[in-house]
Each structure stands twice: as C-alpha cells, then as structure tokens.
C-alpha cells in the first residue's frame, strides 16, 4: 500500500491557445485545442454522410481517437493499395507520414486528432 511519500506531484504546463479556434469545413468543423512546435491537437466533428478528401502529409504523422460515431477510414496499406476500415466509438488509428488517407462519416462523428 502506497503512503504519502509515494505520491507523484503534477504541475500543469500552460499551453498557448490559438486565436482562431473554430474552422468550418465542408464536412463539419475543426477546433484546435492545443498547438505547440511539436504537435497539434484538434477536435473534428463530421456530419453524417460527409467526407474529407483523399490526402497525404509529407511532414507529419496523424493519430486519431473516435470519441463517438461510426466512420470509414480509407488508407494506404503500405504497399500502395487503398484499404477501407470501419471505426467507431473508442477506436484509435494511426496514419504514417506520406500515407494517403480519407475519412468518411457514416454517422455524426466526434474525432480527436493529434499530429
């Protein structure tokens, strides 16, 4: 059993909040929650039936957490073939730098993106 000397003390580190908080996108909205020189954290809300375009990034990896909803993620399997994956509440997925990918909302979706 732990005693008081085993407790860890956490000190919050302030994160500068961006001035432009919400971006309206054709598929829904994008809210930047945190941005540093090393990473960006966003909340994405997709409207049912809408999709982002097929894209890739030369400078970043992206990791996603599906907070709610169901979607189809189309991504490069590493051999140049696009593969569809169904994701829903609680699922996580990673898109490596340079991999083509697309997100399509089957239902309303709330997604968190770290890149």
C-alpha positions, 0 to 999 in steps of 0.5 A: 500500500502506497503512503504519502511519500509515494505520491507523484506531484503534477504541475500543469504546463500552460499551453498557448491557445490559438486565436482562431479556434473554430474552422468550418469545413465542408464536412463539419468543423475543426477546433484546435485545442492545443498547438505547440512546435511539436504537435497539434491537437484538434477536435473534428466533428463530421456530419453524417454522410460527409467526407474529407478528401483523399490526402497525404502529409509529407511532414507529419504523422496523424493519430486519431481517437473516435470519441463517438460515431461510426466512420470509414477510414480509407488508407494506404496499406503500405504497399500502395493499395487503398484499404477501407476500415470501419471505426467507431466509438473508442477506436484509435488509428494511426496514419504514417507520414506520406500515407494517403488517407480519407475519412468518411462519416457514416454517422455524426462523428466526434474525432480527436486528432493529434499530429 
